[in-house]
Amino acid sequence: MSAKANFAPLLEQFFTQRLMQQRQASPHTISSYRDTFRQLLMFTEQRLHKAPSQLMLEEVNAPLIVAFLEHIEKHHGLCIRSRNLRLTAIRSFFRYTAFEAPDHAAQIQRVLAIPSKRFTRPLVAFLTRPEVDALLAAPDPRTWFGRRDHAFLLVAVQTGLRLSEMTGLKTEDLTLSTGAHIRVIGKGRKERCTPLAKPTVAVLKAWLKEPQRGDASVLFPNARGGRLSPDGVSYLLAKHCAKAAKVCLSLERKHVTVHCLRHYVASRTM
């Protein structure tokens, strides 16, 4: 590797050789890392006035990365946890680069020395049974979106799947016959099967008979038929929580997320 290493081929090798071939990283990890470097390259182009294809490795140094992290936290509204996840992706790239460009060892060492930002972990809100019942009753069953949201919430409440697992569910992941269950490959590429109760099976069977939109394999599609985004899930939860709060006033004081629903499932199984 030359003294002035080009950033672009190193980044491509990191994704194709390190993540995909050697580590066989999950699609969720690859997608997260891709988004990190897309943001970093956009920031670098604005800061250095240089296209990503012309960028040299020595220009992506520790001061630039620290400035990038501060920028996305202040101007993109990222929480500290998300900021630290971006740093994790960048560190992974530079650990790989240490073997590909050892002549940049000092620069790489300074990047790897950037500390994660500390933060206070807030208590995750949990829901009571009346609050869950009010939330499940909030979607309008007369509309396609209402029936989708009810099925989505019911599966989330019963299974405790993560957000990425819920939005990534496909019809092929369902078994609705004897021994009904959902099969997912989640965090750390761990495969697991979660049993489904009879009421949930009945709702899912009815949902599968709905007119298909876009990619028929996506279990809970968005309006265009694609996969629901995290923002889309946040919107539907906020919408139905606001309606449910009119019936169950305690919901007004709670910020409900899919992670919050996971805690409800955990509390019910303890």
MINU-44870 format. One record per residue (C-alpha): x, y, z; residue number from 1; residue in three letters. Coordinates in steps of 0.05 Angstrom, whole numbers, always signed. Layout:
BEGIN
[atom [X; Y; Z]; NUM; 'ALA']
...
END
This chain:
BEGIN
[atom [+0; +0; +0]; 1; 'MET']
[atom [+28; +67; -20]; 2; 'SER']
[atom [+43; +123; +30]; 3; 'ALA']
[atom [-17; +160; +3]; 4; 'LYS']
[atom [-71; +107; +6]; 5; 'ALA']
[atom [-136; +119; -30]; 6; 'ASN']
[atom [-196; +116; +17]; 7; 'PHE']
[atom [-246; +89; -33]; 8; 'ALA']
[atom [-215; +20; -49]; 9; 'PRO']
[atom [-201; +8; +25]; 10; 'LEU']
[atom [-274; +22; +42]; 11; 'LEU']
[atom [-298; -24; -14]; 12; 'GLU']
[atom [-251; -80; +11]; 13; 'GLN']
[atom [-276; -69; +82]; 14; 'PHE']
[atom [-348; -83; +60]; 15; 'PHE']
[atom [-336; -139; +9]; 16; 'THR']
[atom [-278; -176; +42]; 17; 'GLN']
[atom [-282; -161; +116]; 18; 'ARG']
[atom [-356; -155; +130]; 19; 'LEU']
[atom [-387; -200; +77]; 20; 'MET']
[atom [-335; -254; +65]; 21; 'GLN']
[atom [-295; -260; +129]; 22; 'GLN']
[atom [-344; -240; +183]; 23; 'ARG']
[atom [-407; -258; +144]; 24; 'GLN']
[atom [-441; -199; +179]; 25; 'ALA']
[atom [-516; -196; +182]; 26; 'SER']
[atom [-555; -152; +133]; 27; 'PRO']
[atom [-573; -107; +192]; 28; 'HIS']
[atom [-500; -95; +209]; 29; 'THR']
[atom [-481; -82; +137]; 30; 'ILE']
[atom [-539; -34; +129]; 31; 'SER']
[atom [-520; +3; +193]; 32; 'SER']
[atom [-447; +9; +173]; 33; 'TYR']
[atom [-466; +32; +102]; 34; 'ARG']
[atom [-509; +88; +131]; 35; 'ASP']
[atom [-452; +109; +176]; 36; 'THR']
[atom [-402; +116; +119]; 37; 'PHE']
[atom [-453; +150; +74]; 38; 'ARG']
[atom [-461; +204; +127]; 39; 'GLN']
[atom [-386; +208; +138]; 40; 'LEU']
[atom [-372; +216; +64]; 41; 'LEU']
[atom [-424; +270; +57]; 42; 'MET']
[atom [-395; +307; +116]; 43; 'PHE']
[atom [-324; +299; +89]; 44; 'THR']
[atom [-344; +326; +21]; 45; 'GLU']
[atom [-373; +388; +53]; 46; 'GLN']
[atom [-314; +398; +100]; 47; 'ARG']
[atom [-257; +383; +52]; 48; 'LEU']
[atom [-292; +400; -14]; 49; 'HIS']
[atom [-269; +334; -41]; 50; 'LYS']
[atom [-309; +279; -76]; 51; 'ALA']
[atom [-308; +211; -41]; 52; 'PRO']
[atom [-271; +181; -101]; 53; 'SER']
[atom [-213; +230; -91]; 54; 'GLN']
[atom [-208; +222; -16]; 55; 'LEU']
[atom [-142; +197; +14]; 56; 'MET']
[atom [-138; +156; +77]; 57; 'LEU']
[atom [-93; +206; +113]; 58; 'GLU']
[atom [-147; +259; +106]; 59; 'GLU']
[atom [-197; +218; +147]; 60; 'VAL']
[atom [-162; +231; +212]; 61; 'ASN']
[atom [-182; +234; +285]; 62; 'ALA']
[atom [-200; +309; +287]; 63; 'PRO']
[atom [-244; +300; +225]; 64; 'LEU']
[atom [-280; +240; +255]; 65; 'ILE']
[atom [-291; +276; +322]; 66; 'VAL']
[atom [-320; +335; +284]; 67; 'ALA']
[atom [-365; +288; +245]; 68; 'PHE']
[atom [-391; +255; +309]; 69; 'LEU']
[atom [-406; +322; +340]; 70; 'GLU']
[atom [-440; +345; +276]; 71; 'HIS']
[atom [-489; +287; +271]; 72; 'ILE']
[atom [-505; +292; +345]; 73; 'GLU']
[atom [-520; +366; +343]; 74; 'LYS']
[atom [-550; +376; +274]; 75; 'HIS']
[atom [-581; +308; +259]; 76; 'HIS']
[atom [-613; +298; +327]; 77; 'GLY']
[atom [-577; +232; +340]; 78; 'LEU']
[atom [-577; +207; +412]; 79; 'CYS']
[atom [-511; +190; +445]; 80; 'ILE']
[atom [-524; +115; +436]; 81; 'ARG']
[atom [-532; +125; +360]; 82; 'SER']
[atom [-469; +169; +359]; 83; 'ARG']
[atom [-430; +113; +393]; 84; 'ASN']
[atom [-456; +62; +342]; 85; 'LEU']
[atom [-428; +106; +286]; 86; 'ARG']
[atom [-362; +107; +322]; 87; 'LEU']
[atom [-363; +31; +328]; 88; 'THR']
[atom [-371; +24; +253]; 89; 'ALA']
[atom [-313; +73; +240]; 90; 'ILE']
[atom [-268; +37; +290]; 91; 'ARG']
[atom [-283; -30; +256]; 92; 'SER']
[atom [-260; -1; +189]; 93; 'PHE']
[atom [-196; +27; +218]; 94; 'PHE']
[atom [-179; -38; +254]; 95; 'ARG']
[atom [-184; -72; +186]; 96; 'TYR']
[atom [-143; -16; +154]; 97; 'THR']
[atom [-87; -26; +204]; 98; 'ALA']
[atom [-68; -90; +168]; 99; 'PHE']
[atom [-79; -62; +98]; 100; 'GLU']
[atom [-41; +4; +108]; 101; 'ALA']
[atom [+9; -6; +165]; 102; 'PRO']
[atom [+46; +57; +143]; 103; 'ASP']
[atom [-13; +96; +172]; 104; 'HIS']
[atom [-8; +61; +239]; 105; 'ALA']
[atom [-1; +125; +280]; 106; 'ALA']
[atom [-62; +157; +248]; 107; 'GLN']
[atom [-102; +94; +257]; 108; 'ILE']
[atom [-81; +90; +330]; 109; 'GLN']
[atom [-107; +160; +343]; 110; 'ARG']
[atom [-174; +143; +311]; 111; 'VAL']
[atom [-181; +79; +351]; 112; 'LEU']
[atom [-166; +120; +414]; 113; 'ALA']
[atom [-229; +164; +405]; 114; 'ILE']
[atom [-271; +147; +466]; 115; 'PRO']
[atom [-345; +130; +464]; 116; 'SER']
[atom [-388; +183; +496]; 117; 'LYS']
[atom [-416; +165; +564]; 118; 'ARG']
[atom [-489; +173; +579]; 119; 'PHE']
[atom [-540; +158; +632]; 120; 'THR']
[atom [-583; +98; +614]; 121; 'ARG']
[atom [-656; +118; +628]; 122; 'PRO']
[atom [-706; +68; +655]; 123; 'LEU']
[atom [-746; +37; +598]; 124; 'VAL']
[atom [-820; +50; +607]; 125; 'ALA']
[atom [-864; -11; +616]; 126; 'PHE']
[atom [-938; -20; +602]; 127; 'LEU']
[atom [-993; -49; +644]; 128; 'THR']
[atom [-1045; -97; +617]; 129; 'ARG']
[atom [-1099; -43; +611]; 130; 'PRO']
[atom [-1050; +1; +573]; 131; 'GLU']
[atom [-1034; -55; +524]; 132; 'VAL']
[atom [-1107; -71; +514]; 133; 'ASP']
[atom [-1122; +3; +499]; 134; 'ALA']
[atom [-1064; +5; +449]; 135; 'LEU']
[atom [-1086; -58; +413]; 136; 'LEU']
[atom [-1157; -30; +408]; 137; 'ALA']
[atom [-1134; +37; +379]; 138; 'ALA']
[atom [-1123; +18; +304]; 139; 'PRO']
[atom [-1185; +26; +260]; 140; 'ASP']
[atom [-1206; -43; +235]; 141; 'PRO']
[atom [-1245; -12; +177]; 142; 'ARG']
[atom [-1180; +9; +142]; 143; 'THR']
[atom [-1122; -29; +112]; 144; 'TRP']
[atom [-1073; +11; +154]; 145; 'PHE']
[atom [-1113; -2; +217]; 146; 'GLY']
[atom [-1115; -77; +205]; 147; 'ARG']
[atom [-1040; -78; +190]; 148; 'ARG']
[atom [-1023; -38; +252]; 149; 'ASP']
[atom [-1067; -82; +297]; 150; 'HIS']
[atom [-1032; -145; +271]; 151; 'ALA']
[atom [-964; -111; +278]; 152; 'PHE']
[atom [-977; -90; +350]; 153; 'LEU']
[atom [-1007; -157; +370]; 154; 'LEU']
[atom [-946; -195; +344]; 155; 'VAL']
[atom [-899; -146; +378]; 156; 'ALA']
[atom [-936; -152; +444]; 157; 'VAL']
[atom [-939; -228; +443]; 158; 'GLN']
[atom [-869; -244; +417]; 159; 'THR']
[atom [-825; -188; +443]; 160; 'GLY']
[atom [-787; -184; +377]; 161; 'LEU']
[atom [-737; -127; +366]; 162; 'ARG']
[atom [-754; -69; +320]; 163; 'LEU']
[atom [-709; -95; +264]; 164; 'SER']
[atom [-739; -164; +271]; 165; 'GLU']
[atom [-810; -138; +268]; 166; 'MET']
[atom [-798; -95; +206]; 167; 'THR']
[atom [-759; -151; +173]; 168; 'GLY']
[atom [-812; -205; +181]; 169; 'LEU']
[atom [-833; -241; +117]; 170; 'LYS']
[atom [-893; -285; +104]; 171; 'THR']
[atom [-846; -345; +97]; 172; 'GLU']
[atom [-825; -334; +170]; 173; 'ASP']
[atom [-895; -354; +193]; 174; 'LEU']
[atom [-921; -424; +209]; 175; 'THR']
[atom [-995; -419; +224]; 176; 'LEU']
[atom [-1013; -493; +225]; 177; 'SER']
[atom [-1002; -540; +284]; 178; 'THR']
[atom [-947; -513; +328]; 179; 'GLY']
[atom [-956; -442; +302]; 180; 'ALA']
[atom [-894; -399; +309]; 181; 'HIS']
[atom [-852; -343; +279]; 182; 'ILE']
[atom [-780; -357; +259]; 183; 'ARG']
[atom [-730; -300; +260]; 184; 'VAL']
[atom [-655; -291; +253]; 185; 'ILE']
[atom [-640; -234; +300]; 186; 'GLY']
[atom [-581; -201; +335]; 187; 'LYS']
[atom [-516; -238; +328]; 188; 'GLY']
[atom [-546; -281; +272]; 189; 'ARG']
[atom [-582; -323; +325]; 190; 'LYS']
[atom [-642; -362; +299]; 191; 'GLU']
[atom [-702; -372; +344]; 192; 'ARG']
[atom [-775; -393; +340]; 193; 'CYS']
[atom [-828; -358; +381]; 194; 'THR']
[atom [-896; -393; +392]; 195; 'PRO']
[atom [-959; -357; +372]; 196; 'LEU']
[atom [-1024; -358; +412]; 197; 'ALA']
[atom [-1089; -377; +378]; 198; 'LYS']
[atom [-1118; -306; +376]; 199; 'PRO']
[atom [-1054; -281; +343]; 200; 'THR']
[atom [-1057; -337; +292]; 201; 'VAL']
[atom [-1128; -319; +275]; 202; 'ALA']
[atom [-1109; -246; +264]; 203; 'VAL']
[atom [-1049; -264; +221]; 204; 'LEU']
[atom [-1090; -312; +178]; 205; 'LYS']
[atom [-1140; -256; +165]; 206; 'ALA']
[atom [-1083; -207; +150]; 207; 'TRP']
[atom [-1052; -254; +99]; 208; 'LEU']
[atom [-1117; -252; +60]; 209; 'LYS']
[atom [-1112; -176; +51]; 210; 'GLU']
[atom [-1097; -148; -19]; 211; 'PRO']
[atom [-1022; -149; -30]; 212; 'GLN']
[atom [-981; -85; -38]; 213; 'ARG']
[atom [-913; -84; -72]; 214; 'GLY']
[atom [-868; -140; -46]; 215; 'ASP']
[atom [-916; -194; -25]; 216; 'ALA']
[atom [-863; -227; +19]; 217; 'SER']
[atom [-862; -169; +69]; 218; 'VAL']
[atom [-909; -186; +126]; 219; 'LEU']
[atom [-922; -115; +149]; 220; 'PHE']
[atom [-910; -69; +88]; 221; 'PRO']
[atom [-914; +6; +84]; 222; 'ASN']
[atom [-961; +43; +37]; 223; 'ALA']
[atom [-917; +29; -23]; 224; 'ARG']
[atom [-910; -45; -6]; 225; 'GLY']
[atom [-838; -40; +20]; 226; 'GLY']
[atom [-810; -53; +88]; 227; 'ARG']
[atom [-832; -8; +145]; 228; 'LEU']
[atom [-778; +41; +167]; 229; 'SER']
[atom [-762; +56; +240]; 230; 'PRO']
[atom [-793; +125; +230]; 231; 'ASP']
[atom [-856; +92; +202]; 232; 'GLY']
[atom [-861; +48; +264]; 233; 'VAL']
[atom [-850; +108; +309]; 234; 'SER']
[atom [-906; +144; +273]; 235; 'TYR']
[atom [-956; +88; +279]; 236; 'LEU']
[atom [-940; +78; +353]; 237; 'LEU']
[atom [-947; +152; +369]; 238; 'ALA']
[atom [-1012; +155; +329]; 239; 'LYS']
[atom [-1044; +97; +365]; 240; 'HIS']
[atom [-1017; +116; +433]; 241; 'CYS']
[atom [-1049; +185; +427]; 242; 'ALA']
[atom [-1116; +152; +412]; 243; 'LYS']
[atom [-1108; +99; +466]; 244; 'ALA']
[atom [-1091; +153; +517]; 245; 'ALA']
[atom [-1161; +180; +512]; 246; 'LYS']
[atom [-1185; +115; +541]; 247; 'VAL']
[atom [-1126; +99; +585]; 248; 'CYS']
[atom [-1100; +165; +613]; 249; 'LEU']
[atom [-1035; +136; +640]; 250; 'SER']
[atom [-1009; +128; +568]; 251; 'LEU']
[atom [-1004; +203; +563]; 252; 'GLU']
[atom [-942; +201; +607]; 253; 'ARG']
[atom [-907; +145; +569]; 254; 'LYS']
[atom [-865; +143; +506]; 255; 'HIS']
[atom [-882; +76; +476]; 256; 'VAL']
[atom [-831; +41; +431]; 257; 'THR']
[atom [-823; -30; +406]; 258; 'VAL']
[atom [-769; -38; +459]; 259; 'HIS']
[atom [-820; -17; +510]; 260; 'CYS']
[atom [-866; -73; +485]; 261; 'LEU']
[atom [-808; -122; +493]; 262; 'ARG']
[atom [-804; -103; +567]; 263; 'HIS']
[atom [-878; -116; +574]; 264; 'TYR']
[atom [-869; -186; +546]; 265; 'VAL']
[atom [-809; -198; +593]; 266; 'ALA']
[atom [-849; -175; +654]; 267; 'SER']
[atom [-906; -223; +636]; 268; 'ARG']
[atom [-860; -283; +631]; 269; 'THR']
[atom [-821; -272; +696]; 270; 'MET']
END
